[in-house]
Amino acid sequence: MVIELKNFSIGLPKQMKYGDDLEVSTAICKEQVEEAYLTKNGFNGDGVADLKHHGGPDRAVCVYPFEHYKLWEEEFGHVLSASTFGENITVTNMLEADVHIGDIYQLGDAVIQITQGRVPCSTITKRTNNPLIMKRMVETGFTGYLCRVLEEGNVCQNSKIRLIEKHPKRVSVLYGNDLYFHRPKDIEGIKKMLEVKELAEEWKAYLTKRLNKLVNSN
């Protein structure tokens, strides 16, 4: 199936108003651009406010499936703006169930590799003014996902995306999300995830710690 890049956005942290005249510093409010250079640490002109939970080489590019926009719009009854979830690229035919940790894609002149599902944060709730949407993203596993950059290069609004290599372990992002959020005691599932050496280092550390705790408690 042909993958289509529906939206390409970047942005640096800035103050965002939410609720009753409250403010938070965030880079979730990204803006569409015609082109940007993708480095190992992310797009030039892109950034994060919370360095502990966002950004870094394993989380250089944020991807969100375009199909979910229609789902959320129908469920919650209002239109979502482009890059509502702060993703860099919004794409078709790359659902969490169909892409795998370690899959490699050509994106414009760059090459990226999927490393982990995205862990939604409360900034999504603040931006959408919807207290239920983050909960639903976690329930469904429709969180989007993150990538590292294997080869730097220029990316444009009309760049092509194509699969270069599917990871042989075939551990989908949706499987990883389900394990991470809903199956904290699944020892075999955790072992399966940890067999994928391309998994983001933070998830490796977290799941290894979880596994050791489970094994030692049995």
Protein Blocks (a to p, Z undefined) as FASTA:
>chain_A
ZZddfbdcddddddddehjhiacddfklccddfbdcddfkbcehiacfblmlggcjklmb
ccddfklmmmmmmmnopacdehklopabdcehiafklpcehiacdehjbccddfbdcddd
fklmmmnopaklmmmmmmnopnbpadddfbgcdddfkbccddfbdcfklpafklmmmmmm
mmmmlmklmmmmmmmmkbcfklmmmmmmmmmmmmmmZZ
